[in-house]
Amino acid sequence: MDQPATYQIKVQGRLDERWARWFNGLTLTFERGGDGASITTLTGVVADQSALRGILSRIWDLNLTVISVTHVEIANQERGKSNE
């Protein structure tokens, strides 16, 4: 749990790209939910659980509603290296 991992964090509302820097360079994408509401997805590598907590605290500070926090499994690069 104290190693870098990729996360997707979905929040209600729309944050524009200038917020990416405040969120440690996470990629921000936007979509409309089924009800037409805006949803922002922050995606990227997070250094450890402490860094994830910091990102969630910033979301809290902006008074945004968290929809989901998902640990994203990336294709196992270590397995690929062992096959070389």
N, C-alpha and C positions, 0 to 999 in steps of 0.2 A: 504493500500500500504506500510505501514511501518512495516509489519510483515514478518517473513520468508516465502519464497515461493520456489518451485522447478522450475528451468529453464533448457531448452536445448538451447545451443548456437552453431550454426554450422558455421564453418569458412573454407575457402579454404586452402588447404595445410595440411601437416601432422605434428602435434606436438607430440613428444614422451612423454612417461609417466613421465619423470622427470619434465615436466612443470606443472604437477598436483599441486605440492606444491605452485608454483608461482600463481596459480589460486585458492588459498584457498581450496585445497583438492577436487575440482570438479573432477568427473570421466571423463577420456578422452577415446573416442572410435573412430575407424577409419572405413571409407568405401570408395568405389570408386563411383564417380558420373557416370551418363550415358555417359559422354564424357571420362571417364577413369581417371579424375582428382581426387586427394585425397581430402577427406573431414574429418575434425576432428569435433567431437561433444563433447562439454563440458556439463556435466549434474550434477546437484546437487542443494542442498538447498542454497539459497542466503538470507542473513539476512534481507535486506531491499533494497529499491531503490538506496540508496547511495552505498551499496556494489555492486549492479548490475552495476552501473555507473563505479565503480572502475575496475570491471572485463572488461567492454567494453573499458575502457581507456588502460588497459594492452594489449588488442587485437590490439588497435590502435597503441600502442607503438611498437608492433612487425610487424606493417605494413601488417596485415592479412586482408583479405576481409571477412566481415560478410555476410553469406548467410541468416541466420535467427536467431531470438531470440524468443523463445516460452515459455510462461508460461504453465507449465504442471500441469494439475489437477490430484491430487492424490486421490484415493478413499477416500471419506469423512469419516475420522476416527472419527470425532465428532459425526456423525450420528450413527455410530456403537456403540459408548459409550452410547448414549442416549437410545439404544435398550436393554441395559443390565439390 
